[in-house]
Amino acid sequence: MVARIGGEEFAVCLANTPLEVALLFAQALRAATVGMVVAGMPTTFRVTASFGVAPFSSLADFEEAIQAADVALYAAKRGGRNRVNAALM
């Protein structure tokens, strides 16, 4: 499931997926994003993507996981952007 949760923020929920696999998936999305070309923008325009990844095992854990992923996302942005960070839970 993919959902927009903020201005430029999206959540991707992967069912029955271990954290290690979710991190690999986020890295693949990040790598695919780096090569994107935006029509009408100068060739120097560079698209980047930062990810915060957190596990959850039930709907009861979902809100906590979203908050943890958000913290990891902002840490990735502060760390230089274009990164994938796992949440510390």
N, C-alpha and C positions, 0 to 999 in steps of 0.2 A: 504494500500500500504506500502510495506517495501522497503527501499533503503539504500544502503551503501553510507555514505556521507564523510567518512574519514577512516583512517587506521583501527581503531577499533570502529568507530562510525557508528551507523545506525539510520535512521529515520523511525518511524512508524506513518503513517497518518491514523487517524480514522475519517471517514466521519460522519457528523451529530452526534457527540459525545460530551456531556458536559464535561467540565474540570474535574469534580468530578469523572466521569466514566473513563475517560482517566487515571487519577491517580490510580484508583483501578486496571485497566488493567496493568499499569506499575508495580504496586506492585506485581501483580500475576506473571508477567514475571520475576521480580527480584527474587521472592521466588522460582520459578521453576528453575532458573539458579543456585541458591545456592547449590542445591542438585546434580548438574551434576558431573559426573565422567568422566575424560578425559583419554581415553585408553593410556597406556604407561607412564602415569605420576605417581609419587609417591602418596600414599594415603594422604599425607599431603598437596598436591597441592589443593588449594581452588579457585574455580571460583566465582567471584563476578560480579555484574552488577550495574551500576549507571545510573540513568535516569534524564533527564530534560524534563519537560512537559509544553507545552504552547498551548493555544487555538488559532485558527484562523477561521475566518468565510468566507473569500473569498481569491481568488488567490492574490489579492492586498495586503493582510495581511500576506501572506505566508512567504516571506523573513524575515519580522520582527519577526514572530513567530519562525522561525528557529534560528535566532540570540538569541532570548530570551530563547529558550530551551537550546541552547549551553551554555549560561551564567549559567542557572540553573544546567546543567550537571556538569560543572566544579566546581560549588559550592558544589554539592553532592560529587564529588571526593575530594575536599579540606576538606569536613566535615567528612571524614573517609571512603569513598567509600561504595558500597553496599547500596545505598540510592535512594530514589525518591524525587526530588525537583520540585515544581511548579515554573514556571517563574513568576516574578513580572512584570506585564504589566500595 
